[in-house]
Amino acid sequence: MGTETPGPGGALLGVVDVLERLGIPYVIGGSIASAAHGEFRSTNDADVLIELKADQVPGLLEALGPGFFIEESAVLDALSRRGSFNVIDSRGFEKVDLFVSGGSLLDRCQLQNARLMTLPGFESRPVRVTAPEEIVIRKLVWFRSGRHVSDRQWRDVLGVLKVTGASLNREAMASLADASGVLDLLRKALSESGA
């Protein structure tokens, strides 16, 4: 596992503090999660899956307002489309992308199976990080939606499989891959990684 901070530290912890204070379920994903379970790769932003309800939006805007740039219209649009919006730290201009859960099986598994981890660079306290099984499937979904051209996503998948392969719940991962339409890619990645 990587020993460096894989991306924006202060902004991510600030956002996580707000989410926890407001009781908004979250899980850190993207390159930060794949680096936590696999091989280090630097990133310029953080991806966080959240379960946001309409009545939580005013509190979220108020709590983030003093230290972050956040657009109410972007939050409301993401909530209605089950899409994403970003929050930018006003001091360091670090970006955190917040993805509103659409309730898919993969989203639900990510939120339910999150691991409490102390990440390098975030030693002050543990945070909720996507489990290796779900980050592999999420990255394969992104890889497929990007028409198989993102070498970064594929390398992240292989890195997680190489590092955590022996401890993965392969049956659950295969079932989730099948439900997410990426079982063929999972088989290829498992073979290529030697996991």
GUKEFI-85906 format. One line per 5 residues: their letters; for each residue x, y, z of C-alpha. Coordinates in steps of 0.1 Angstrom, whole numbers, plus 2048, in hexadecimal, padded with zeros to 3 digits. Layout:
residues N
A	X/Y/Z  ...
//
This chain:
residues 195
MGTET	800/800/800  80B/823/7F9  81C/837/815  816/85A/806  7F7/86F/807
PGPGG	7E5/867/7E7  7D4/888/7E3  7C3/8A6/7F3  7C5/8A1/819  7B8/8C0/82B
ALLGV	79A/8C4/813  790/8A0/816  792/89F/83B  77E/8C0/83D  763/8B1/828
VDVLE	762/890/83B  760/8A3/85C  741/8B5/84F  731/896/841  736/884/862
RLGIP	729/8A1/876  709/8A3/860  704/87D/861  708/87A/83B  714/857/832
YVIGG	734/858/81D  750/842/810  771/84E/800  777/83E/7DE  78B/845/7BF
SIASA	7B0/845/7BE  7B3/84B/7E3  7A1/82A/7EA  7B4/817/7D0  7D5/824/7DE
AHGEF	7CA/81A/801  7C5/7F6/7F6  7DE/7F5/7D9  7FA/808/7CA  800/82D/7CF
RSTND	7F5/846/7B4  7F3/86B/7BA  7D3/87D/7B3  7C7/8A1/7B2  7A5/89B/7C2
ADVLI	792/884/7D8  772/871/7CF  758/86B/7EA  737/859/7E6  71C/867/7FC
ELKAD	6F8/85F/805  6E9/882/804  6C5/88A/80A  6B4/8AB/800  6AE/8B6/823
QVPGL	6D4/8B3/82A  6DE/8CC/80F  6D9/8EC/822  6EE/8DF/83F  709/8D3/828
LEALG	70B/8F4/816  70C/907/837  726/8F0/847  73D/8F1/828  737/915/820
PGFFI	752/926/835  770/912/828  765/905/807  758/910/7E5  738/8FD/7DE
EESAV	71B/906/7C7  6F8/8FF/7D3  6EB/8FA/7B0  706/8DF/7AA  6FC/8CD/7C9
LDALS	6D7/8CE/7C1  6DE/8C3/79D  6F4/8A6/7AA  6D8/89C/7C2  6BD/89B/7A7
RRGSF	6D3/889/78E  6E5/873/7A7  705/882/799  723/894/7A8  72D/8B7/7B3
NVIDS	74E/8C4/7BF  75A/8D6/7DE  77A/8EB/7DC  78E/8F5/7FB  790/91B/7FB
RGFEK	7B3/91A/80B  7C6/900/7F7  7AE/8FC/7D9  7AE/8D7/7DE  78F/8C6/7CE
VDLFV	778/8AC/7DC  75F/89C/7C4  73F/891/7D6  72A/876/7C4  706/873/7CF
SGGSL	6FD/84E/7D2  6E4/843/7B9  6DA/825/7CD  6EA/80B/7B6  6F7/7EA/7C4
LDRCQ	71B/7F7/7C0  713/817/7D2  702/805/7EF  71E/7EC/7F2  738/808/7F2
LQNAR	726/81A/80F  71E/7FA/822  740/7E9/820  756/808/826  775/801/83A
LMTLP	780/819/856  7A4/820/84E  7BF/838/858  7CE/844/837  7F1/850/832
GFESR	7F0/876/836  7CF/874/849  7DE/866/86A  7C8/87D/87F  7AC/863/87E
PVRVT	79C/847/86A  785/84D/84C  76C/837/839  77D/829/81A  76E/813/7FE
APEEI	777/7EE/803  78F/7DF/7EA  774/7C9/7DA  75E/7E7/7D3  77A/7FE/7C7
VIRKL	784/7E4/7AE  761/7E1/7A0  75C/807/7A0  77C/80D/78D  772/7F1/774
VWFRS	751/803/76F  763/824/769  77C/812/752  75F/803/73D  74C/824/73C
GRHVS	76C/835/72F  76D/81C/713  78B/809/721  7A4/825/71B  7AD/830/73F
DRQWR	7CE/820/747  7CC/830/769  7AC/81E/772  7B9/7FC/766  7DA/801/779
DVLGV	7C7/80A/798  7B3/7EA/795  7D2/7D4/790  7E3/7E5/7AD  7C7/7DD/7C5
LKVTG	7C4/7BA/7B9  7EA/7B4/7BC  7EB/7C2/7E0  7CB/7B4/7EE  7C4/796/7D7
ASLNR	7C7/77B/7F1  7AF/78C/80A  794/796/7F1  771/788/7F3  771/77B/7CF
EAMAS	74E/76D/7D0  73F/78E/7DB  755/7A1/7C3  74B/78B/7A5  726/78E/7AE
LADAS	729/7B4/7B0  73D/7B5/790  722/7A1/77E  707/7B8/78B  71C/7D6/780
GVLDL	722/7C8/75D  748/7C4/761  74D/79F/769  761/79A/749  778/7B7/753
LRKAL	77C/7A9/776  786/787/769  79F/798/751  7AE/7AD/76E  7B0/78F/785
SESGA	7C3/77C/76B  7DA/799/761  7E2/7A2/786  7EA/77E/78F  7D3/782/7AD
//
